[in-house]
């Protein structure tokens, strides 16, 4: 799942080599993915009114649900 998220974010930004996705366990066994991108690419990942990041979260939760897992996607500055 980390690879999928990395691929999606790298496809959206101008500097794909600066994309960093870290994974750690959150509360209640939930997996938290922290996404970091270059400063100029932050708007491309978040999108107008947060629409792009919302769709990324929906997609990743659907994949996780199929695997019986719970996840969260955080965009870090």
MMTF fields as JSON, N, C-alpha, C and O atoms, coordinates in Angstrom:
{
  "mmtfVersion": "1.0.0",
  "mmtfProducer": "UNKNOWN",
  "numBonds": 307,
  "numAtoms": 308,
  "numGroups": 77,
  "numChains": 1,
  "numModels": 1,
  "chainsPerModel": [1],
  "groupsPerChain": [77],
  "chainIdList": ["A"],
  "bondAtomList": [4, 2, 8, 6, 12, 10, 16, 14, 20, 18, 24, 22, 28, 26, 32, 30, 36, 34, 40, 38, 44, 42, 48, 46, 52, 50, 56, 54, 60, 58, 64, 62, 68, 66, 72, 70, 76, 74, 80, 78, 84, 82, 88, 86, 92, 90, 96, 94, 100, 98, 104, 102, 108, 106, 112, 110, 116, 114, 120, 118, 124, 122, 128, 126, 132, 130, 136, 134, 140, 138, 144, 142, 148, 146, 152, 150, 156, 154, 160, 158, 164, 162, 168, 166, 172, 170, 176, 174, 180, 178, 184, 182, 188, 186, 192, 190, 196, 194, 200, 198, 204, 202, 208, 206, 212, 210, 216, 214, 220, 218, 224, 222, 228, 226, 232, 230, 236, 234, 240, 238, 244, 242, 248, 246, 252, 250, 256, 254, 260, 258, 264, 262, 268, 266, 272, 270, 276, 274, 280, 278, 284, 282, 288, 286, 292, 290, 296, 294, 300, 298, 304, 302],
  "bondOrderList": [1, 1, 1, 1, 1, 1, 1, 1, 1, 1, 1, 1, 1, 1, 1, 1, 1, 1, 1, 1, 1, 1, 1, 1, 1, 1, 1, 1, 1, 1, 1, 1, 1, 1, 1, 1, 1, 1, 1, 1, 1, 1, 1, 1, 1, 1, 1, 1, 1, 1, 1, 1, 1, 1, 1, 1, 1, 1, 1, 1, 1, 1, 1, 1, 1, 1, 1, 1, 1, 1, 1, 1, 1, 1, 1, 1],
  "groupList": [{"groupName": "UNK", "atomNameList": ["N", "CA", "C", "O"], "elementList": ["N", "C", "C", "O"], "formalChargeList": [0, 0, 0, 0], "bondAtomList": [1, 0, 2, 1, 3, 2], "bondOrderList": [1, 1, 2], "singleLetterCode": "X", "chemCompType": "L-PEPTIDE LINKING"}],
  "groupTypeList": [0, 0, 0, 0, 0, 0, 0, 0, 0, 0, 0, 0, 0, 0, 0, 0, 0, 0, 0, 0, 0, 0, 0, 0, 0, 0, 0, 0, 0, 0, 0, 0, 0, 0, 0, 0, 0, 0, 0, 0, 0, 0, 0, 0, 0, 0, 0, 0, 0, 0, 0, 0, 0, 0, 0, 0, 0, 0, 0, 0, 0, 0, 0, 0, 0, 0, 0, 0, 0, 0, 0, 0, 0, 0, 0, 0, 0],
  "groupIdList": [1, 2, 3, 4, 5, 6, 7, 8, 9, 10, 11, 12, 13, 14, 15, 16, 17, 18, 19, 20, 21, 22, 23, 24, 25, 26, 27, 28, 29, 30, 31, 32, 33, 34, 35, 36, 37, 38, 39, 40, 41, 42, 43, 44, 45, 46, 47, 48, 49, 50, 51, 52, 53, 54, 55, 56, 57, 58, 59, 60, 61, 62, 63, 64, 65, 66, 67, 68, 69, 70, 71, 72, 73, 74, 75, 76, 77],
  "secStructList": [7, 2, 2, 2, 2, 2, 2, 2, 2, 2, 2, 2, 7, 1, 7, 4, 4, 4, 7, 3, 3, 3, 3, 3, 3, 7, 4, 4, 4, 7, 3, 3, 3, 3, 3, 3, 7, 7, 4, 4, 4, 2, 2, 2, 2, 2, 7, 4, 4, 4, 2, 2, 2, 2, 2, 2, 2, 2, 2, 2, 2, 2, 2, 2, 2, 2, 6, 6, 7, 7, 3, 3, 3, 3, 3, 3, 7],
  "xCoordList": [0.826, 0.0, 0.868, 0.507, 2.007, 2.919, 3.389, 3.509, 3.653, 4.112, 3.036, 3.341, 1.781, 0.67, 0.54, 0.402, 0.586, 0.474, 1.641, 1.448, 2.834, 4.008, 3.848, 4.141, 3.39, 3.179, 2.161, 2.381, 1.064, 0.01, 0.549, 0.349, 1.227, 1.722, 2.822, 2.848, 3.717, 4.78, 4.216, 4.807, 3.087, 2.457, 1.859, 1.648, 1.59, 0.942, 1.915, 1.563, 3.122, 4.03, 5.063, 5.266, 5.713, 6.77, 8.122, 8.987, 8.303, 9.572, 9.336, 9.344, 9.126, 8.806, 9.924, 9.66, 11.172, 12.278, 12.278, 12.983, 11.505, 11.435, 10.23, 9.978, 9.489, 8.333, 8.826, 9.646, 8.317, 8.689, 7.41, 6.586, 7.252, 6.1, 6.624, 7.357, 6.247, 6.64, 5.396, 4.294, 5.594, 4.486, 4.754, 5.859, 3.741, 3.858, 2.489, 1.459, 2.494, 1.248, 0.641, 1.335, -0.641, -1.364, -2.198, -1.945, -3.173, -4.064, -4.978, -5.524, -5.14, -6.061, -5.594, -6.419, -4.297, -3.781, -3.902, -3.628, -4.308, -4.439, -3.046, -2.166, -2.852, -1.595, -1.694, -2.645, -0.703, -0.683, 0.423, 1.573, 0.071, 1.037, 1.238, 0.282, 2.493, 2.828, 3.499, 4.514, 2.934, 3.436, 4.112, 3.537, 5.344, 6.078, 6.46, 6.909, 6.277, 6.629, 7.392, 7.452, 7.974, 8.661, 7.655, 6.457, 8.159, 7.287, 6.396, 5.216, 6.938, 6.164, 5.119, 4.218, 5.223, 4.295, 3.139, 2.228, 3.167, 2.138, 0.737, -0.181, 0.563, -0.748, -1.25, -2.456, -0.337, -0.739, -1.286, -2.168, -0.761, -1.223, -2.525, -3.416, -2.625, -3.83, -4.981, -6.11, -4.706, -5.751, -6.619, -6.542, -7.439, -8.339, -9.359, -10.067, -9.424, -10.327, -10.109, -11.028, -8.896, -8.559, -9.159, -9.2, -9.623, -10.32, -9.396, -9.805, -8.17, -7.272, -6.878, -6.944, -6.466, -6.067, -7.26, -7.083, -8.443, -9.644, -9.848, -10.159, -9.669, -9.823, -8.725, -8.979, -7.51, -6.415, -6.771, -6.578, -7.287, -7.661, -8.779, -8.745, -9.76, -10.872, -10.346, -10.711, -9.491, -8.928, -8.106, -8.25, -7.25, -6.393, -7.209, -6.886, -8.261, -9.119, -9.861, -10.066, -10.267, -10.949, -10.011, -10.416, -8.764, -7.779, -7.523, -7.448, -7.39, -7.135, -8.314, -8.124, -9.506, -10.696, -10.777, -11.181, -10.391, -10.38, -9.42, -9.639, -8.349, -7.352, -7.645, -6.878, -8.753, -9.136, -8.295, -8.102, -7.797, -6.95, -7.588, -8.516, -7.067, -7.486, -6.272, -5.198, -6.444, -5.326, -5.755, -6.941, -4.745, -4.939, -3.815, -2.678, -4.105, -3.094, -2.977, -3.957, -1.77, -1.506, -0.534, 0.474, -0.82, 0.09, 0.863, 0.274, 2.177, 3.02, 3.688, 4.022, 3.883, 4.62, 6.038, 6.827],
  "yCoordList": [-1.203, 0.0, 1.264, 2.277, 1.189, 2.332, 2.633, 3.794, 1.58, 1.753, 2.412, 3.266, 2.013, 2.597, 4.09, 4.904, 4.436, 5.833, 6.655, 7.769, 6.099, 6.783, 7.015, 8.103, 6.013, 6.123, 7.217, 8.02, 7.245, 8.237, 9.653, 10.535, 9.86, 11.198, 11.618, 12.765, 10.702, 11.03, 11.4, 12.204, 10.821, 11.12, 12.528, 13.08, 13.103, 14.406, 15.584, 16.691, 15.36, 16.465, 16.719, 15.888, 17.891, 18.25, 17.661, 17.457, 17.39, 16.858, 15.501, 15.415, 14.441, 13.132, 12.538, 11.712, 12.948, 12.423, 12.959, 12.42, 14.006, 14.573, 14.078, 14.566, 13.122, 12.557, 11.54, 10.674, 11.661, 10.746, 10.268, 11.079, 8.958, 8.388, 7.508, 6.549, 7.835, 7.024, 6.376, 6.917, 5.225, 4.418, 4.109, 3.707, 4.296, 3.895, 3.53, 3.85, 2.865, 2.426, 3.55, 4.245, 3.713, 4.735, 4.097, 2.965, 4.818, 4.366, 3.262, 3.363, 2.222, 1.14, 0.273, -0.33, 0.199, -0.646, -0.037, -0.703, 1.214, 1.891, 2.224, 2.638, 2.045, 2.397, 3.83, 4.188, 4.646, 6.046, 6.239, 5.871, 6.813, 7.143, 8.646, 9.41, 9.074, 10.494, 10.806, 10.202, 11.75, 12.108, 13.47, 14.435, 13.531, 14.794, 15.03, 14.115, 16.27, 16.648, 17.969, 18.627, 18.355, 19.645, 20.772, 20.613, 21.906, 23.034, 23.472, 23.755, 23.531, 23.974, 22.979, 23.337, 21.732, 20.685, 20.465, 19.689, 21.135, 20.907, 21.165, 20.388, 22.229, 22.567, 21.539, 21.325, 20.901, 19.886, 18.636, 17.965, 18.328, 17.142, 17.442, 16.596, 18.634, 18.99, 19.322, 18.884, 20.09, 20.441, 21.58, 22.009, 22.054, 23.161, 22.686, 21.704, 23.395, 23.071, 21.657, 21.066, 21.098, 19.788, 18.614, 17.501, 18.843, 17.783, 16.624, 15.465, 16.914, 15.836, 14.95, 13.725, 15.567, 14.765, 13.968, 12.858, 14.512, 13.794, 12.527, 11.461, 12.658, 11.498, 10.464, 9.262, 10.926, 10.0, 9.208, 7.993, 9.89, 9.207, 8.194, 7.094, 8.558, 7.649, 6.393, 5.272, 6.595, 5.469, 4.56, 3.339, 5.144, 4.341, 3.597, 2.461, 4.233, 3.548, 2.38, 1.351, 2.531, 1.443, 0.253, -0.893, 0.519, -0.553, -1.224, -2.45, -0.428, -0.97, -1.805, -2.855, -1.343, -2.061, -3.434, -4.41, -3.506, -4.8, -5.77, -6.982, -5.234, -6.06, -6.226, -6.866, -5.651, -5.772, -4.915, -5.272, -3.805, -2.925, -1.551, -1.21, -0.765, 0.626, 1.499, 1.24, 2.544, 3.439, 4.892, 5.222, 5.744, 7.184, 7.785, 7.321, 8.805, 9.475, 10.914, 11.66, 11.295, 12.648, 13.336, 12.746, 14.562, 15.369, 16.271, 17.114, 16.094, 16.838, 18.017, 17.923, 19.145, 20.23, 20.246, 21.1],
  "zCoordList": [0.0, 0.0, 0.0, -0.599, 0.675, 0.684, -0.736, -1.125, -1.504, -2.877, -3.744, -4.576, -3.546, -4.291, -3.99, -4.903, -2.716, -2.313, -2.877, -3.364, -2.805, -3.352, -4.847, -5.343, -5.558, -7.009, -7.339, -8.246, -6.614, -6.863, -6.648, -7.485, -5.528, -5.208, -6.197, -6.642, -6.537, -7.487, -8.856, -9.577, -9.21, -10.493, -10.53, -11.61, -9.378, -9.303, -9.253, -9.661, -8.762, -8.456, -9.556, -10.442, -9.481, -10.424, -10.029, -10.881, -8.737, -8.224, -7.552, -6.324, -8.342, -7.763, -6.914, -6.04, -7.157, -6.368, -4.938, -4.086, -4.659, -3.323, -2.524, -1.422, -3.064, -2.367, -1.342, -1.649, -0.133, 0.943, 1.634, 2.056, 1.744, 2.435, 3.562, 3.32, 4.789, 5.935, 6.524, 6.439, 7.113, 7.641, 9.106, 9.47, 9.943, 11.341, 11.895, 11.301, 13.027, 13.652, 14.475, 15.217, 14.333, 15.075, 16.168, 16.58, 16.624, 17.697, 17.181, 16.082, 17.967, 17.621, 16.463, 15.777, 16.234, 15.165, 13.776, 12.778, 13.709, 12.429, 11.885, 12.639, 10.591, 9.951, 9.445, 8.751, 9.797, 9.393, 8.362, 8.601, 7.222, 6.183, 6.202, 6.064, 6.374, 6.353, 5.027, 4.68, 4.287, 2.96, 3.044, 3.547, 2.542, 2.458, 1.001, 0.311, 0.54, -0.829, -0.791, 0.247, -1.925, -2.029, -1.77, -2.002, -1.287, -0.939, -2.101, -1.898, -3.294, -4.45, -4.911, -5.67, -4.465, -4.888, -3.928, -4.219, -2.794, -1.773, -2.328, -2.064, -3.083, -3.636, -4.631, -4.75, -5.345, -6.326, -5.645, -6.181, -4.465, -3.732, -2.988, -2.918, -2.442, -1.687, -2.627, -2.405, -3.671, -4.624, -4.143, -2.992, -5.044, -4.724, -3.698, -3.918, -2.575, -1.467, -0.94, -0.372, -1.12, -0.581, -1.332, -0.807, -2.546, -3.284, -3.668, -3.594, -4.072, -4.507, -3.335, -3.43, -2.226, -1.064, -0.528, -0.025, -0.628, -0.185, -1.026, -0.494, -2.342, -3.228, -2.997, -3.072, -2.717, -2.4, -1.148, -1.103, -0.139, 1.12, 0.885, 1.435, 0.078, -0.222, -0.925, -0.568, -1.92, -2.66, -1.756, -1.807, -0.935, -0.059, 1.004, 1.353, 1.515, 2.496, 1.858, 2.501, 0.591, -0.114, -0.295, -0.099, -0.667, -0.825, 0.522, 0.601, 1.573, 2.908, 3.403, 4.015, 3.141, 3.592, 2.936, 3.569, 1.666, 0.976, 1.633, 1.613, 2.218, 2.88, 4.367, 5.086, 4.83, 6.236, 7.159, 8.321, 6.677, 7.474, 7.592, 6.858, 8.539, 8.703, 8.474, 9.017, 7.662, 7.405, 7.487, 7.491, 7.552, 7.537, 6.716, 6.801, 5.922, 5.104, 5.593, 5.598, 6.003, 6.491, 5.55, 5.161, 5.185, 4.369, 5.326, 6.002, 5.38, 6.309, 5.594, 4.413, 6.33, 5.718, 6.219, 5.814]
}
